[in-house]
């Protein structure tokens, strides 16, 4: 029996798809950091936060699963603010032992 789109989101796996997508991007960022490309990794982690913000705005509270922590507007504001901050810091650090 095929599930309707509404039922698919209600399934356990469907509720965690937004969080899984964010985790995949964070995992790619951590991989780049381990490969000594910390700037690219940090930017990927910032992008993961922006993806979480976009998903939080686009999907319902029930569909958001583990990315829903507070209200939709607060989550989107904090995820996007932190995402932009991480990207900004990663792109503006110059010099030092981590310069690449």
C-alpha positions as CSV (number, residue, x, y, z in Angstrom):
1,X,0.0,0.0,0.0
2,X,1.4,3.3,-1.1
3,X,1.4,6.1,1.5
4,X,0.0,9.5,0.7
5,X,2.4,12.5,0.9
6,X,0.8,13.5,4.2
7,X,1.2,10.0,5.7
8,X,4.8,9.8,4.5
9,X,5.7,12.9,6.5
10,X,4.0,11.3,9.5
11,X,6.2,8.2,9.3
12,X,9.2,8.1,11.6
13,X,11.7,8.3,8.8
14,X,9.9,11.1,7.0
15,X,9.9,13.3,10.1
16,X,13.7,13.1,10.3
17,X,14.5,13.9,6.7
18,X,15.1,17.6,7.2
19,X,17.4,16.9,10.1
20,X,19.2,14.1,8.1
21,X,19.8,16.6,5.3
22,X,21.4,19.1,7.7
23,X,23.5,16.4,9.3
24,X,24.8,15.3,5.9
25,X,26.0,18.8,5.1
26,X,27.6,19.1,8.6
27,X,29.3,15.8,8.0
28,X,30.8,17.0,4.7
29,X,32.0,20.2,6.6
30,X,33.6,18.1,9.3
31,X,35.3,15.9,6.6
32,X,36.8,19.0,5.0
33,X,38.0,20.2,8.4
34,X,39.7,16.9,9.0
35,X,41.3,17.2,5.6
36,X,43.0,20.4,6.7
37,X,40.6,22.7,4.7
38,X,39.0,24.3,7.8
39,X,37.7,27.3,6.0
40,X,35.7,25.3,3.5
41,X,34.5,23.0,6.4
42,X,33.3,26.0,8.4
43,X,31.5,27.5,5.5
44,X,29.7,24.1,4.9
45,X,28.6,24.1,8.5
46,X,27.3,27.6,8.1
47,X,25.5,26.5,5.0
48,X,24.0,23.6,6.9
49,X,22.6,26.1,9.4
50,X,21.1,28.2,6.5
51,X,19.5,25.0,5.1
52,X,18.0,24.3,8.5
53,X,16.6,27.9,8.6
54,X,15.1,27.5,5.1
55,X,13.6,24.1,5.9
56,X,12.2,25.4,9.2
57,X,10.3,28.1,7.3
58,X,9.1,25.8,4.5
59,X,7.9,22.8,6.3
60,X,5.3,22.5,9.0
61,X,6.1,21.9,12.7
62,X,5.2,18.3,12.4
63,X,7.3,17.8,9.3
64,X,10.3,19.7,10.7
65,X,11.1,16.9,13.2
66,X,14.3,17.5,15.1
67,X,15.1,20.9,13.6
68,X,12.0,22.3,15.4
69,X,13.2,23.5,18.8
70,X,11.3,26.8,19.4
71,X,8.7,28.6,17.4
72,X,9.1,28.7,13.6
73,X,10.2,32.3,13.5
74,X,12.6,32.1,16.4
75,X,14.2,29.0,14.9
76,X,14.6,30.5,11.5
77,X,16.0,33.7,12.9
78,X,18.6,31.9,15.1
79,X,19.6,29.3,12.5
80,X,20.1,32.0,9.8
81,X,21.9,34.4,12.1
82,X,24.3,31.8,13.4
83,X,24.8,30.4,9.8
84,X,25.7,33.9,8.5
85,X,28.0,34.5,11.5
86,X,29.9,31.2,11.0
87,X,30.3,31.9,7.3
88,X,31.4,35.5,7.9
89,X,34.0,34.5,10.5
90,X,35.3,31.7,8.4
91,X,35.7,34.0,5.4
92,X,37.3,36.9,7.2
93,X,40.0,35.2,9.4
94,X,43.4,35.9,7.9
95,X,46.9,34.9,8.9
96,X,47.8,32.7,11.9
97,X,48.6,29.0,12.0
98,X,45.3,28.0,10.3
99,X,45.7,30.2,7.2
100,X,45.1,28.3,4.0
